[in-house]
Amino acid sequence: MKRISSFLILICLSLGLISAQQISKKETRKWVKSAVWSEGFKARPYSKINTVEFYQQFHKNPERWKKMFTWLQANDIDLLAPGRYYIDGEHCFANVQDATLGTVEEQKIESHKNYIDLQYSATGIERFGLVLKPEEATIREPYKTDIMFWNYKDTKFEDGSAKKFFLFFPSDYHQACLYPTGKKSPLDKKKAAANQIRKVCIKMEYVK
């Protein structure tokens, strides 16, 4: 019965009988858990993902989101050369990089206005800092070129790996490329010594 109910909601949405804004938070959680959006990409969202924003942004431009997840499913990030890959022009592109991990003191808390960040650690373990109460953050550096930096004292942490991706919307202040304290990286010795991981950061245009 639950599957039928979710299916009917998707049918009504596609016919324009209801809007994405009318879906309850509970239904967005079911939708995210169902992975109907994934296009075969196996990694799953992190625990604190904003399911309402994900649902609404996906349904404002489903073809673009499908292109993005299809690209993730089709490409082995660890085998791609570092650089930029255009998925849908400037509307959606991927930056593949060998990122150097650092401490919470070295890495800044950031946010964006025009783009959503999908961050995925293909090799190694990357810790992310999460700002759960953005209203309590203070400006560290003003907005410039779609990035703004913040000060925040009560950061929570969650580790990313090849099984999990992070999706950050404009209201999601975040701190990336943190070294997972107390955990050994599965990277080769040379990369482990340099605290490097292979990751991709996909920029998806935020639809207002």
Residue, then its C-alpha position, 0 to 999 in steps of 0.5 A: m500500500k505504501r508503494i502504491s501511495s508513493f507511486l500515485i504521488l509521483i503520477c499526480l506530480s507529473l500531471g501537474l495535479i500537485s506541486a513539489q511544494q505541497i509534498s510533506k517532509k515525510e514523503t520527501r524522506k520516502w522519496v529519497k530513501s527509494a532512490v528513484w532519482s539515482e539512475g543506478f548510482k550506488a552511493r546514498p546521501y548523508s544522514k542530514i540531507n535536506t530532503v525537502e530541498f532535494y525533492q523540490q530542486f530535482h523536480k524543478n529540473p529532473e532531466r538535469w539531475k538525471k544527467m548528473f546521476t547518470w554521469l556519476q554512475a557511468n564514470d569511475i572517478d578514480l580513473l578520470a584525470p583531474g579537471r573540469y567535466y561539463i555535464d550540462g554546460e555551466h548549469c552542471f559541471a564536475n570538478v575532479q580533484d586530488a584534494t589535500l585533507g586538513t584540520v578544522e583550523e585549516q579548512k574554512i566553513e563555506s556556503h554558496k548562493n547560485y550552485i548546489d554542491l554534490q561532494y563525493s569521495a571516491t577514494g579514501i575517507e573525507r570528514f565533513g563539518l556540518v553547520l546545523k544552526p546557520e542562524e548562529a554563524t557569523i561572517r568570516e569573509p563576505y560573499k564573492t564569486d559564489i562563495m562565502f565563509w563563516n565562523y561557527k563554534d558547534t560544528k558536527f561531523e560526518d565522514g564520507s566515503a565511496k558509499k556516501f555523497f553529500l548534497f549541500f544547498p545554499s542554506d547548508y553551510h559546510q566544511a569539506c576536506l577534513y582529515p578523519t581524526g583517529k582513522k587510517s586512510p585506505l590510500d596508498k602510502k604516498k598519498a596517505a602521507a600527503n593526506q590526499i583523497r580523490k574526490v569530485c565536487i559537482k556544481m548544480e545550478y540552484v533553481k530559485 
